[in-house]
Amino acid sequence: MMQSIYLRAYLAGYAGRHIPRSIRRLIAGTEFHRAWLLGSMGFFEQGGVRYGPAYPYGIAPESERA
C-alpha cells in the first residue's frame, strides 16, 4: 500500500505538480517527500541503470563509446 502512495508522489513530481512550501516543510525528510523530489528532479531507473540530471538518459557512458 505504501509503495502505491510513494509511486503516486513520484509520478506527481515527474508530471511537474508542485507541493506548497508550507506542506513540504511539514513532510521534509519523509519517504513521501523523497519520492516526490526524485520525480520532480527527473530521476528514474530503467534496466538496472539509474538516470538523472548527472547521468541523462540516452547518453552512453565513456566506457561504452567507441
Residue, then its C-alpha position, 0 to 999 in steps of 0.5 A: m500500500m505504501q509503495s502505491i502512495y510513494l509511486r503516486a508522489y513520484l509520478a506527481g513530481y515527474a508530471g511537474r505538480h508542485i507541493p506548497r512550501s508550507i506542506r513540504r516543510l511539514i513532510a521534509g525528510t519523509e519517504f513521501h517527500r523523497a519520492w516526490l523530489l526524485g520525480s520532480m528532479g527527473f530521476f528514474e531507473q530503467g534496466g538496472v541503470r539509474y538516470g538523472p540530471a548527472y547521468p541523462y538518459g540516452i547518453a552512453p557512458e565513456s566506457e561504452r563509446a567507441 
